[in-house]
């Protein structure tokens, strides 16, 4: 499944009004751990058609990072029915990420 880049303009429509579970990856291009986690998130997006995977570049969307209190990256947030239901900070094994979904 295609990974959607999130902005302040599309966040509500893509995440808060989505009927599927949504995994949101907060990242930055300069972040080494983010580059380590990214292929795992991409793999989950390909394998799991029942969830939607989105990414937020915190350098391009600092207001979204601030809104969700992102203090460290990579941070993964899980949304269900428009509400944040889980989170994970730092690089995690694929199984740990699947467990929070």
C-alpha positions, 0 to 999 in steps of 0.5 A, a space after each residue: 500500500 502507498 505511504 502517504 506524506 502528511 501535512 497540516 492540510 491533509 492530516 485530518 482527512 488522512 488520519 482523523 477521519 480514516 476508518 482503518 487503523 493508521 500508523 504515523 511515522 514522525 521522522 527527519 532526513 538527518 535522523 540516523 535511527 529514522 533511516 534505520 526504521 523507515 524500511 521496516 515501516 515501508 515493509 509493514 505498509 506493503 504487507 498489511 492492507 488492513 492498515 494505512 501508513 503515513 509519514 510526517 517529516 518534522 522539518 517540513 511539518 513542525 506544527 504537527 510534531 508540536 501538536 502531538 508532543 513529539 520530543 524524539 524521533 523516530 516516533 510512531 503513533 497509532 490512530 484508530 477511529 480518529 484517536 491516538 491509541 498507541 505510540 512507540 519511540 525509537 527504533 523497534 523490531 518489526 514485531 514490536 511495531 506489529 504488536 502496537 497495531 
